[in-house]
Amino acid sequence: MLRYIHFKNMPNTKSAIRRVRRVKKQTQINRIRKSKFKKAIKEMDLLIRSKDKAKAKKYYSKFQSILMQVAKSGVISKKMASRKISRASKKI
């Protein structure tokens, strides 16, 4: 079965074709990680604004875990993740 892949700029070598495929997959994964990060921040912000300290404290460890996972993969910087975690802990 022949599969035609549309490239904006045609890669010249086999390794370049494989690289394009790998980048496409990695972009999708990074997009998922970034949305996971944004969702976690919104959830924590919502819990802090609702003034429900018990729920915010309960969610804090999960929040911290998600941010460090995303930072570890390189989607966001480690400094940014630690800054967000620190500011959230001050607000709780």
C-alpha positions in Angstrom: 0.0 0.0 0.0 1.5 3.3 -1.0 0.9 6.2 1.2 1.5 9.7 0.0 2.6 12.3 2.6 2.2 15.9 1.7 5.2 18.0 2.6 5.3 21.8 2.5 9.0 21.7 1.5 10.0 18.3 0.1 12.7 16.6 2.2 15.6 15.3 0.1 16.8 12.2 2.0 15.1 9.2 3.7 16.3 10.4 7.1 14.8 13.8 6.5 11.5 12.2 5.6 11.6 10.2 8.8 12.5 13.3 10.7 9.4 15.1 9.4 7.2 12.3 10.6 8.9 12.3 14.0 8.5 16.0 14.4 4.8 15.8 13.4 4.2 13.2 16.2 6.2 15.1 18.7 4.3 18.3 17.9 1.0 16.5 18.7 2.5 15.2 22.0 3.7 18.7 23.0 0.3 20.2 22.2 -1.3 17.7 24.6 1.2 18.5 27.3 0.8 22.2 26.9 -3.0 21.9 27.2 -2.6 19.7 30.3 -0.4 22.5 31.8 -2.9 25.2 31.0 -5.8 23.1 32.3 -4.0 22.5 35.6 -3.3 26.3 36.0 -6.9 27.2 35.3 -8.2 24.5 37.7 -5.9 25.8 40.5 -6.8 29.4 39.8 -10.5 28.5 40.0 -10.0 26.7 43.3 -8.1 29.7 44.8 -10.7 32.2 43.6 -13.5 30.0 45.1 -11.8 30.5 48.5 -12.1 26.7 49.2 -8.8 26.2 50.8 -9.4 22.5 51.6 -9.9 21.6 47.9 -7.0 23.8 46.8 -4.7 22.1 49.2 -5.9 18.7 48.1 -5.3 19.6 44.4 -2.0 21.2 45.1 0.1 18.0 45.0 -1.5 16.9 41.7 -1.0 20.4 40.4 2.7 20.4 41.3 3.2 17.0 39.8 1.6 18.0 36.5 3.7 21.1 36.2 7.0 19.3 36.9 6.1 16.6 34.4 5.5 19.2 31.7 8.7 21.0 32.7 10.7 17.8 32.6 9.7 17.1 29.0 10.8 20.6 28.0 7.5 22.1 26.9 7.8 24.8 29.6 11.0 25.8 31.5 11.6 24.4 34.9 11.9 28.0 36.3 8.4 28.8 35.0 7.0 25.7 36.5 8.6 26.4 39.9 7.4 30.0 39.8 3.8 28.9 39.1 4.0 26.4 41.9 5.5 28.9 44.3 2.8 31.6 43.6 0.0 29.1 44.0 1.4 27.9 47.3 1.5 31.5 48.6 -2.1 32.0 47.7 -3.3 28.9 49.5 
